[in-house]
Amino acid sequence: MDQGVGQTAAPAAAAVDQQSVERGSQSGGPGPRPGSADGLVQGPERFGPARFGNRELSWLDFGDRLLDLAADPSLPLLERVKFLAIFSEGLDEFFQVRVAGVKDQVDAGLRTRSPDGLRPPDTLRAVRVRVRELQDRQARIFLDEVVPALAAHGVRLSGWDTLDDDDREYLVEVFHRQIFPVLTPLAVDPGHPFPYISNLSLNLIVKVQDPVTGIERVARVKVPPLLPRFVVMPDGERFVPLEQVIAAHLQVLFPEMHIGEHVAFRVTRNADLAVEEDEADDLLAAVEMELRRRRFGRAVRLEVAAEMSPELQDLLVRELDLTAEDVYPSAAPLDLGGLWAVVDLDRPDLHCETWTPMTPAPLANAGNEPADLFAVLREQDVLVHHPYDSFATSVEAFVAEAAADPDVLAIKQTLYRTSGDSAIVRSLIRAAEAGKQVAAVVELKARFDEQNNIAWARALEEAGVHVVYGLVGLKTHSKICLVVRREEDGIRRYCHIGSGNYNAKTARQYEDLGLLTADPEIGADVGDLFNVLTGFSRHSKYRAIVVAPTCLRRRLLELIDTEAQAGPEGRIVIKVNGLTDPEIIDALYRASARGVPVDLVVRGVCCLHPQVPGLSETIRVRSIVGRFLEHSRIYVFGGTHERPRAVLIGSADLMERNLDRRVETLVPVRRPELQDRLLEVLELALADDTNAWTLGPDGRWHRVPTRRGVSLQRTLQEQAVERARRRREPEALGA
């Protein structure tokens, strides 16, 4: 690889400054703690803010790992294209939310330091430098590696200038038939003020001159967002950027005018919702209003084609109320998120081998026929692991069977992100129409899915489902479903508690875990939690599950402290998507100081520095980024020489928002054989040398060199196939 993550510049304030060990008050850190000897700060606090990494820069490091995969020639070619698209979409969201938030702090004059010691202006400067490095790297990978490789396989990303006459004739017809009717050129002159540029829209800015009067004007042409990002040629394997097709026909838009400089640009705006729930009588209406306002959020980034003249750049910067530092020139086409059109090509030779999820063994009878889920769950808990286990034959089947079963009295479900054609939502509607009590907690504030959830909420309400929007001030991020069933021995509760959304599409792309259970304690707890979400209650004591924000932080700190007391005989293994919470990080540092082995698998943002002498010598951090998005959360405490003291799975990451500002749920996994499956997943993640990176004490990520060829995801696929084969063997023998 031309540039691995280990060779990038160290993030600001990333490496622990040994001089800050003396007193935490140095480098802007906290002053002496009361009661400490001679005013010396004890514990991890003595390292000051340098013991924490910067959250924004850590996310950009994750983006660099995505680019590592885009640059990896050992991956199928369209898989590499996919990672370029994912990086682009992720960077868009990063600017809309994270950078927008930092800019708001700068504009408000806030000087408060983040935990890593950086003030908002420092963070913004470091982010800008790092983003430019990553965008340059993305452009090199795309232009110098991916485009030629695609061309070698007959897939061409063609520019207008490279087309022959027949190709251009075809595109002329496409332009007049499909594109021209929806274009609206907008001139800028005394009678036409500079037009509003909508969030993430792709545009052309054009200099136009009247040949008679010599008057020159600037115009903007918006590339219609409803049209595909690339125009597909008749052979189905050549793609031309839509803005180039429009640029080639500007004379049609501005007849009898002289067309001068014309260049593409794109604007990113602040897209974070700011709903004052305690002042809103109707939360749904308030979110809808805020979604309309989102389109007019403040501009935070201007992307321009690298060839744009300084004159046009200055014009856009001035009209958008930005600064020169907010401009990001690109040698590659803007908005490479549009590469999904290429990723979707029907070229099996350029994709990973198709994966078909398997029905979990306990949920299928001989002949792979569906089992009676309720009968199975009365006998045993079932752990489902997507996408290796089928979402359709487990979670969707669970809700569908509940909707059809005449003995089911009630279904309660949280919905955070749902797919466009949701089988679960259809099941809830059928259940309500059949007279069952159905309640859905729909999180309207699920970022960038708000509009979808509003539509689902209305459809559910129209069918008679009791729809609520959770608790004021808290997002409901828990993934829980409760089924209440009448049986011979009384009422029984069945539950699903998971780490992933009830979304069939992402269940094929995201790695997630879920527990299906009829455990009475868990069922009672989930019932109590739904009463909190739908009613008016301060219930905070649960028998088995752990819930944020009431008790999750406290419970995790207790579990970490228990292992710290055990010293080297303790053990902590955690798999999450993000680790940013300072209190949790300091607790892990204290456990390390007592000699506890700590292994952390953190896919994305990690603000902990591992293997720092005197601070985190026993902590190892790695990240797995591969074909499937690692999304599950697993917490294991204890178990060096015996079975673990606690094994939990669920929806919560170790971030301030998850611990304090969201409703999250972790559920204990108690059955030894299910614990063993989770431990095996963690062992594979720690052994992976195919899609793994390790974090060093200097804050740099390094890709793990491949020696044994261990792949977490490939092994789990093989195991799922093997379990299915063993299930079918008795039937084959009987035949």
C-alpha positions in Angstrom: 0.0 0.0 0.0 1.3 3.5 -0.8 0.2 4.9 2.5 -0.8 2.9 5.5 -2.4 4.3 8.6 0.8 3.8 10.5 2.5 6.4 8.3 0.2 9.3 8.7 0.9 12.3 10.9 0.3 11.7 14.6 -2.9 13.5 15.7 -2.6 16.6 17.8 -2.3 15.8 21.5 -2.4 12.1 20.6 0.8 10.8 22.2 1.1 10.9 26.0 3.5 13.6 27.1 5.6 12.1 29.8 6.2 15.6 31.3 2.5 15.8 32.0 2.9 12.8 34.4 4.2 15.0 37.2 1.0 17.0 37.7 -2.4 16.8 36.0 -2.6 20.6 36.1 0.0 20.8 33.4 -1.1 21.1 29.7 -4.4 22.5 30.8 -5.3 19.3 32.8 -7.1 19.2 36.2 -5.4 20.6 39.3 -4.4 18.5 42.3 -7.1 16.3 43.8 -8.0 17.0 47.4 -6.2 14.6 49.7 -3.5 13.7 47.3 0.0 13.7 48.7 1.9 17.0 48.3 -0.8 18.0 45.8 0.3 15.3 43.4 -2.5 13.9 41.2 -2.9 10.1 41.6 -4.1 7.5 39.2 -4.5 8.1 35.4 -5.4 11.8 36.0 -1.7 12.5 36.6 -1.2 12.0 32.8 -3.4 15.0 32.2 -5.5 15.4 29.0 -2.8 13.7 26.9 -4.2 10.4 28.1 -7.2 10.9 25.8 -7.3 11.0 22.0 -9.3 13.5 20.1 -12.7 12.2 19.0 -12.9 14.0 15.7 -9.4 13.0 14.7 -10.0 9.4 15.8 -13.0 9.2 13.4 -10.8 10.4 10.6 -8.4 7.6 11.4 -11.3 5.2 10.9 -11.8 6.9 7.5 -8.2 6.1 6.8 -8.8 2.5 7.5 -11.6 2.5 5.0 -9.2 3.9 2.4 -6.7 1.2 3.3 -9.3 -1.3 2.1 -10.1 0.7 -1.0 -6.4 0.6 -1.8 -6.0 -3.2 -1.1 -5.4 -5.0 -4.4 -6.2 -8.4 -2.7 -9.8 -7.4 -2.4 -12.4 -7.9 -5.1 -12.4 -4.7 -7.2 -16.0 -3.7 -6.6 -15.5 -4.2 -2.9 -12.7 -1.6 -3.1 -15.2 0.7 -4.9 -17.6 0.1 -2.1 -15.2 1.4 0.5 -14.6 4.6 -1.5 -18.3 5.2 -1.5 -18.6 4.4 2.2 -15.8 6.8 3.0 -17.4 9.6 1.0 -20.8 9.2 2.7 -19.2 8.9 6.1 -17.2 12.1 5.5 -20.4 13.9 4.5 -22.1 12.9 7.8 -18.9 13.9 9.7 -19.1 17.4 8.4 -22.9 17.7 8.8 -22.7 16.7 12.4 -19.2 16.7 14.0 -17.5 19.6 12.2 -20.7 21.6 12.3 -20.8 21.2 16.1 -17.1 22.3 16.4 -17.7 25.3 14.2 -20.7 26.3 16.4 -18.5 26.2 19.4 -15.9 28.3 17.7 -18.5 30.9 16.6 -19.9 31.0 20.1 -16.4 31.8 21.4 -16.2 28.8 23.6 -12.7 28.2 24.9 -13.5 25.0 26.9 -11.1 22.2 26.2 -12.3 18.8 25.1 -11.0 15.9 27.3 -7.8 15.6 25.1 -6.9 19.2 25.9 -7.7 20.8 22.6 -9.9 23.9 22.3 -12.5 24.1 19.5 -10.3 26.2 17.2 -7.4 23.8 17.6 -9.6 20.8 16.8 -11.0 22.6 13.7 -7.5 23.3 12.4 -6.3 19.8 13.0 -9.5 18.4 11.3 -9.0 20.5 8.2 -5.4 19.4 7.8 -6.3 15.7 8.2 -9.3 15.9 5.9 -7.2 17.3 3.1 -4.7 14.5 3.6 -7.5 11.9 3.3 -9.2 13.5 0.4 -5.9 13.6 -1.5 -5.4 10.0 -0.7 -8.9 9.1 -1.8 -8.4 10.9 -5.1 -5.1 9.1 -5.8 -6.7 5.7 -5.0 -9.6 6.4 -7.3 -7.8 8.0 -10.2 -4.5 6.1 -10.2 -5.6 2.6 -9.0 -9.3 1.9 -9.1 -10.3 3.6 -12.4 -7.5 1.8 -14.4 -8.3 -1.5 -12.7 -12.0 -1.1 -13.6 -11.1 -0.3 -17.2 -8.9 -3.4 -17.4 -12.1 -5.4 -16.5 -14.3 -3.6 -19.0 -15.9 -1.1 -16.6 -15.0 2.4 -17.6 -15.6 5.6 -15.8 -15.5 7.8 -18.8 -15.2 11.5 -19.2 -17.0 13.4 -22.0 -13.8 14.1 -23.7 -12.9 10.4 -24.1 -16.2 9.5 -25.8 -16.5 8.9 -29.6 -19.2 10.4 -31.8 -21.6 7.5 -31.3 -21.4 7.7 -27.6 -21.9 11.5 -27.6 -24.9 11.1 -29.9 -26.5 8.7 -27.4 -25.8 11.1 -24.5 -27.3 14.0 -26.5 -30.5 12.1 -26.7 -30.4 11.2 -23.0 -29.8 14.9 -22.2 -32.8 16.2 -24.1 -35.1 13.4 -23.1 -34.3 12.9 -19.4 -32.1 15.7 -18.1 -32.9 19.0 -19.8 -36.5 19.1 -18.8 -35.6 19.2 -15.1 -32.8 21.7 -15.2 -33.3 25.3 -14.0 -30.4 27.6 -14.7 -30.2 30.5 -12.2 -28.3 33.7 -13.1 -26.8 36.0 -10.6 -27.4 39.7 -11.4 -28.9 42.8 -9.7 -32.4 41.3 -10.3 -31.4 37.8 -9.3 -29.6 37.3 -6.0 -27.3 34.4 -5.4 -29.5 31.3 -5.2 -29.7 29.1 -2.1 -27.5 26.1 -2.5 -29.1 23.0 -0.8 -27.2 20.6 1.4 -25.1 18.1 -0.4 -26.4 19.1 -3.8 -24.0 18.9 -6.8 -23.9 22.1 -8.8 -22.1 23.8 -11.8 -21.1 27.4 -11.5 -20.9 28.9 -15.0 -19.5 32.2 -16.4 -21.8 33.4 -19.2 -21.2 36.5 -21.4 -23.6 38.3 -23.7 -21.7 38.6 -27.0 -23.6 41.8 -27.9 -23.3 43.8 -24.8 -20.2 42.2 -23.4 -21.9 41.9 -20.0 -20.7 38.8 -18.0 -22.8 37.0 -15.5 -22.4 34.1 -13.2 -25.0 31.3 -13.2 -25.6 28.2 -11.2 -27.0 25.0 -12.5 -28.1 22.4 -10.0 -27.4 18.8 -10.9 -30.8 17.1 -10.3 -30.5 14.9 -7.2 -33.2 12.5 -8.3 -31.2 11.5 -11.4 -28.5 8.9 -11.1 -25.0 10.2 -10.2 -23.6 8.6 -13.4 -25.2 8.2 -16.8 -24.9 4.5 -17.8 -24.0 3.8 -21.4 -25.9 1.2 -23.4 -23.3 -1.4 -22.8 -24.1 -1.2 -19.1 -20.4 -1.0 -18.2 -19.4 2.6 -19.0 -20.4 5.4 -16.7 -20.2 9.2 -17.4 -20.6 11.7 -14.6 -23.9 13.5 -14.9 -22.4 16.9 -14.4 -20.1 16.4 -17.4 -23.1 15.6 -19.6 -24.8 18.8 -18.4 -21.6 20.8 -18.9 -21.4 19.6 -22.5 -24.8 21.1 -23.1 -24.6 24.4 -21.4 -25.1 26.1 -24.8 -28.6 24.6 -24.7 -29.3 26.2 -21.3 -27.8 29.6 -22.3 -28.5 30.0 -26.0 -26.6 32.6 -28.0 -24.4 33.3 -25.0 -20.6 32.8 -24.7 -19.9 30.0 -22.2 -16.8 30.6 -20.1 -15.4 28.8 -17.1 -17.7 26.2 -15.7 -16.8 24.0 -12.7 -18.5 21.7 -10.3 -19.0 22.4 -6.6 -20.9 21.0 -3.6 -21.9 22.5 -0.3 -22.3 20.7 3.0 -24.5 22.2 5.7 -25.2 21.7 9.4 -27.8 18.9 9.5 -28.1 18.2 13.2 -31.6 18.5 14.5 -32.2 20.9 17.4 -35.7 19.9 18.7 -36.8 21.4 22.0 -38.9 18.5 23.1 -40.0 20.0 26.4 -41.5 22.9 24.5 -43.1 20.9 21.7 -46.7 19.8 22.2 -46.4 17.5 19.2 -43.0 15.9 18.8 -43.8 14.6 15.3 -44.8 18.0 14.1 -41.7 19.5 15.7 -39.4 17.0 14.0 -41.0 17.7 10.7 -40.5 21.4 11.1 -36.9 20.9 12.0 -36.3 18.7 9.0 -37.5 21.5 6.8 -35.1 23.9 8.6 -32.3 21.4 8.1 -32.3 22.2 4.4 -31.3 25.8 5.4 -28.6 24.9 7.9 -25.4 26.9 7.9 -22.8 26.0 5.3 -19.8 24.2 6.8 -17.9 22.9 3.8 -17.4 23.8 0.2 -16.1 21.1 -2.2 -14.8 22.3 -5.5 -13.2 20.8 -8.6 -9.5 21.3 -8.4 -9.4 23.4 -11.6 -11.8 26.1 -10.2 -10.3 29.6 -10.5 -9.6 31.6 -7.4 -12.1 34.2 -8.6 -15.0 31.7 -8.6 -13.8 30.2 -5.3 -13.8 33.6 -3.7 -17.3 34.3 -5.0 -18.7 31.1 -3.5 -16.9 31.6 -0.2 -18.3 35.1 0.1 -21.9 34.1 -0.9 -21.9 31.0 1.4 -20.5 32.9 4.4 -17.5 30.6 4.6 -13.8 31.1 4.9 -11.0 30.0 2.6 -10.1 27.3 5.1 -13.6 25.7 4.5 -12.8 25.0 0.8 -11.7 21.5 -0.1 -10.5 21.2 -3.8 -10.7 17.7 -5.3 -8.9 16.2 -8.3 -11.5 13.3 -8.3 -15.2 13.8 -9.2 -17.1 15.3 -6.4 -19.5 13.1 -4.4 -18.0 9.7 -4.8 -20.8 8.3 -2.7 -22.5 8.0 -6.1 -20.1 5.1 -6.8 -22.8 2.8 -5.4 -24.2 2.7 -9.0 -20.9 1.0 -9.9 -20.9 -1.3 -6.9 -24.3 -2.6 -7.9 -23.1 -3.8 -11.2 -24.0 -7.5 -11.9 -20.4 -8.6 -12.2 -19.9 -11.6 -9.8 -16.3 -11.8 -10.9 -15.6 -8.4 -9.3 -17.6 -8.9 -6.1 -17.1 -11.0 -3.0 -18.7 -14.4 -3.2 -22.4 -14.1 -2.5 -23.3 -14.9 1.1 -26.7 -16.4 2.0 -27.5 -16.3 5.7 -28.3 -19.6 7.4 -31.3 -20.4 9.6 -30.1 -20.8 13.2 -30.0 -24.5 14.0 -32.6 -24.4 16.9 -35.1 -22.5 14.7 -35.3 -25.1 11.9 -36.8 -28.6 11.8 -35.7 -31.4 9.4 -36.0 -30.2 5.9 -35.2 -26.7 7.0 -38.9 -26.1 7.8 -39.7 -23.3 10.3 -39.8 -24.4 13.9 -42.4 -23.4 16.5 -40.4 -20.5 17.9 -42.3 -20.3 21.1 -41.9 -24.0 21.8 -38.1 -23.7 21.1 -37.8 -20.6 23.4 -39.6 -22.4 26.2 -36.8 -24.9 26.1 -33.7 -22.7 25.5 -32.4 -19.3 24.7 -31.3 -18.7 21.1 -28.4 -16.5 20.1 -28.7 -15.1 16.6 -25.6 -13.6 14.9 -26.3 -11.6 11.7 -25.5 -11.7 8.8 -24.3 -15.3 9.4 -27.7 -16.2 10.8 -30.8 -15.2 8.8 -32.7 -12.2 10.0 -35.8 -13.3 8.1 -36.0 -16.8 9.7 -35.2 -15.6 13.2 -36.2 -12.0 14.2 -38.7 -11.4 11.4 -40.2 -14.9 11.9 -40.5 -14.2 15.7 -42.6 -11.1 15.1 -44.6 -12.6 12.2 -45.4 -15.7 14.3 -46.5 -13.5 17.2 -48.7 -11.5 14.9 -50.4 -14.6 13.6 -50.7 -16.6 16.9 -54.2 -16.3 18.4 -52.7 -16.8 21.9 -50.5 -13.8 21.6 -52.1 -10.9 23.5 -49.6 -8.1 23.0 -46.5 -7.1 21.0 -44.2 -4.2 22.0 -41.4 -3.1 19.8 -38.8 -0.4 19.5 -38.0 1.0 16.0 -34.9 3.1 15.5 -34.0 2.6 11.8 -36.3 0.6 9.6 -35.9 -0.5 6.0 -38.1 0.8 3.2 -40.1 -2.4 2.9 -40.2 -3.6 6.5 -41.7 -7.1 7.2 -41.6 -6.3 10.9 -43.7 -3.2 10.5 -46.2 -5.2 8.3 -46.4 -7.8 11.0 -47.1 -5.2 13.6 -49.9 -3.8 11.5 -51.4 -7.2 10.9 -51.3 -7.9 14.7 -53.1 -4.6 15.4 -55.7 -5.3 12.8 -56.3 -8.7 14.4 -57.1 -7.0 17.7 -53.9 -7.6 19.6 -52.4 -4.8 21.8 -49.5 -3.5 19.8 -47.2 -0.7 20.9 -44.3 0.7 18.9 -41.7 3.1 20.3 -40.6 5.0 17.1 -37.5 7.1 17.5 -38.2 10.1 15.4 -34.8 11.6 16.0 -32.7 8.8 14.5 -30.3 10.9 12.6 -30.9 11.0 8.8 -33.8 8.5 9.1 -36.2 10.9 10.6 -38.4 11.2 7.5 -38.6 7.4 7.1 -39.6 7.0 10.7 -42.3 9.7 10.5 -43.8 7.8 7.6 -43.7 4.5 9.5 -45.2 6.1 12.6 -48.2 7.4 10.6 -48.8 4.1 8.9 -48.7 2.3 12.3 -51.1 4.8 13.9 -53.5 4.4 11.0 -53.6 0.6 11.6 -54.4 1.1 15.3 -50.9 0.6 16.7 -50.1 2.6 19.9 -47.2 4.7 18.7 -45.1 6.7 21.1 -41.9 8.6 20.6 -39.9 7.7 23.7 -38.7 9.9 26.6 -38.2 13.6 26.5 -34.5 14.5 26.0 -33.4 10.9 25.3 -33.1 8.9 22.1 -34.5 5.4 22.4 -31.6 3.4 20.9 -32.5 0.1 22.6 -33.3 -2.8 20.3 -36.0 -4.7 22.1 -39.2 -6.6 21.3 -41.6 -8.1 23.8 -44.3 -10.7 23.0 -46.9 -11.5 25.7 -48.6 -14.8 25.2 -51.4 -16.7 27.0 -50.5 -20.3 27.7 -51.8 -23.2 29.8 -49.8 -22.3 32.8 -50.5 -18.6 32.6 -49.0 -15.5 30.8 -45.5 -15.9 29.4 -43.2 -13.2 28.0 -40.9 -13.8 25.1 -38.2 -11.3 24.1 -35.7 -10.3 21.6 -32.9 -8.0 22.7 -30.2 -7.1 20.2 -27.5 -4.8 19.1 -28.8 -4.1 15.6 -31.7 -2.2 14.1 -34.9 -4.0 13.1 -33.9 -3.5 9.5 -33.7 -6.3 6.9 -31.4 -4.5 4.6 -28.7 -3.6 7.2 -29.1 -7.1 8.7 -27.4 -8.4 5.5 -24.6 -5.9 5.7 -24.1 -5.3 9.5 -22.7 -7.8 12.0 -25.0 -7.9 14.9 -26.1 -10.1 17.8 -29.5 -10.8 19.4 -30.9 -13.0 22.1 -34.3 -14.6 21.8 -35.4 -15.8 25.2 -38.4 -16.7 27.5 -36.4 -16.0 30.6 -38.9 -14.8 33.2 -36.6 -12.2 34.7 -35.6 -10.7 31.4 -39.2 -10.7 30.2 -40.3 -8.9 33.4 -37.5 -6.4 32.9 -38.3 -5.7 29.3 -42.0 -5.3 30.2 -41.0 -2.7 32.9 -38.8 -0.9 30.4 -41.6 -0.6 27.9 -43.8 0.8 30.6 -41.2 3.5 31.2 -41.0 4.2 27.5 -44.8 4.3 26.9 -46.1 5.5 30.2 -45.0 7.8 33.0 -42.6 6.1 35.4 -39.2 6.4 37.1 -38.6 2.7 37.3 -34.8 2.2 37.6 -34.3 -1.2 39.2 -34.1 -4.2 36.9 -33.6 -7.9 37.7 -31.3 -8.8 34.9 -31.0 -6.3 32.1 -28.9 -3.2 32.4 -30.4 0.1 31.1 -29.0 3.5 30.3 -29.2 6.2 31.4 -30.4 4.9 34.8 -27.9 2.2 35.7 -25.7 1.2 32.8 -22.7 3.5 33.5 -22.7 2.6 37.2 -22.9 -1.2 36.4 -20.1 -1.1 33.9 -17.9 0.8 36.3 -18.7 -1.7 39.0 -17.8 -4.6 36.7 -14.5 -2.9 35.7 -13.7 -2.2 39.3 -14.3 -5.8 40.3 -11.8 -7.0 37.7 -9.4 -4.3 39.0 -9.6 -5.8 42.5 -8.7 -9.2 41.0 -5.5 -7.7 39.5 -3.7 -10.0 37.0 -6.3 -12.7 37.7 -9.0 -10.4 36.3 -9.9 -10.2 32.6 -11.8 -7.6 30.5 -12.7 -8.1 26.8 -15.0 -5.6 25.2 -16.2 -5.2 21.5 -17.9 -1.9 20.7 -18.2 0.6 17.9 -16.9 3.6 19.8 -15.0 4.3 23.0 -14.9 8.0 24.0 -16.3 8.3 27.5 -13.5 9.7 29.8 -14.9 8.1 33.0 -14.9 4.6 31.4 -11.5 5.1 29.9 -10.0 6.2 33.3 -11.6 3.1 34.9 -9.9 0.9 32.3 -6.6 2.7 32.9 -7.0 2.0 36.7 -7.7 -1.7 35.9 -4.6 -1.8 33.8 -2.5 -0.3 36.6 -3.6 -3.3 38.7 -2.3 -5.7 36.0 -5.7 -6.7 34.5 -5.4 -7.9 30.9 -7.8 -5.7 28.9 -8.6 -6.4 25.2 -10.7 -3.9 23.3 -12.1 -4.4 19.8 -13.2 -0.9 18.7 -14.4 -0.5 15.1 -14.4 3.2 14.9 -13.6 6.1 17.3 -11.3 5.3 20.2 -10.0 7.9 22.6 -8.0 5.5 24.8 -4.2 5.2 24.4 -3.1 1.6 25.0 0.2 0.2 26.1 1.5 3.5 27.6 4.1 2.8 30.3 2.6 3.5 33.7 -0.9 4.1 32.3 -2.2 1.3 30.1 0.5 -1.3 29.7 -1.9 -4.3 29.8 -4.5 -2.8 27.4 -4.6 -3.8 23.7 -6.8 -2.1 21.2 -7.6 -3.4 17.7 -10.2 -2.6 15.0 -11.8 -5.0 12.6 -13.0 -3.4 9.3 -14.1 -5.8 6.6 -16.9 -6.9 4.2 -19.5 -6.7 6.9 -19.8 -3.7 9.2 -18.8 -4.8 12.7 -21.7 -3.5 14.8 -22.3 -5.8 17.7 -21.4 -4.9 21.3 -20.1 -7.6 23.6 -18.9 -7.2 27.2 -17.0 -9.9 29.0 -15.7 -9.6 32.6 -13.6 -12.3 34.3 -13.0 -15.8 33.1 -9.2 -16.1 33.2 -9.3 -19.5 34.8 -13.1 -20.1 35.1 -16.3 -19.1 33.4 -16.7 -15.3 33.0 -18.4 -13.4 35.8 -20.5 -11.5 33.3 -21.2 -11.7 29.6 -23.5 -9.0 28.1 -24.6 -8.0 24.6 -26.8 -5.1 23.5 -27.1 -1.7 21.9 -24.7 0.4 24.0 -21.3 1.8 22.9 -18.9 3.3 25.5 -19.7 6.9 24.5 -21.2 9.7 26.5 -24.3 9.8 24.4 -25.0 6.1 24.9 -24.4 6.1 28.6 -26.1 9.4 29.5 -28.4 10.6 26.7 -30.0 7.5 25.2 -32.1 4.6 26.3 -29.8 1.6 25.9 -30.2 -2.0 26.9 -27.6 -4.7 27.7 -28.8 -8.2 28.4 -26.8 -10.9 30.2 -26.1 -14.1 28.3 -26.2 -16.9 30.9 -26.2 -20.2 29.1 -22.6 -21.6 29.0 -22.9 -22.8 25.4 -24.0 -19.3 24.2 -21.3 -17.7 26.3 -18.8 -20.0 24.5 -20.0 -18.8 21.1 -19.5 -15.2 22.1 -16.1 -15.9 23.5 -15.1 -17.6 20.3 -16.2 -14.5 18.4 -14.0 -12.4 20.6 -11.0 -14.8 20.3 -11.3 -14.7 16.5 -11.5 -10.9 16.5 -8.2 -10.9 18.6 -6.6 -13.4 16.3 -7.7 -11.8 13.0 -4.7 -10.8 10.8 -6.7 -10.2 7.6 -8.9 -7.2 8.4 -7.4 -6.0 11.6 -5.6 -2.9 12.8 -3.9 -2.2 16.2 -3.7 1.1 18.0 -0.3 2.1 19.3 0.6 4.2 22.4 1.4 7.1 20.0 -2.2 7.2 18.8 -1.4 5.7 15.4 -3.2 2.8 13.9 -1.1 0.0 12.2 -2.5 -2.7 9.9 -1.8 -6.2 11.3 0.4 -8.1 8.9 -1.1 -11.2 7.5 0.8 -14.3 8.7 -1.7 -17.0 9.5 -4.5 -15.7 7.3 -7.1 -15.7 10.2 -10.3 -13.9 9.1 -13.0 -13.3 11.7 -15.7 -12.8 9.1 -14.7 -15.7 6.8 -14.4 -18.1 9.7 -17.9 -17.2 11.0 -19.3 -17.8 7.6 -17.7 -21.2 7.4 -19.0 -22.0 10.9 -22.6 -21.0 10.0 -22.4 -23.3 6.9 -21.0 -26.1 9.0 -23.8 -25.8 11.6 -26.4 -26.0 8.8 -24.7 -29.0 7.3 -24.7 -30.8 10.7 -28.4 -30.0 11.1 -29.2 -31.6 7.7 -27.1 -34.7 8.2 -29.7 -36.7 10.2 -32.3 -36.1 7.5 -29.9 -37.3 4.8 -29.0 -40.4 6.8 -32.7 -41.2 7.4 -33.4 -41.0 3.6 
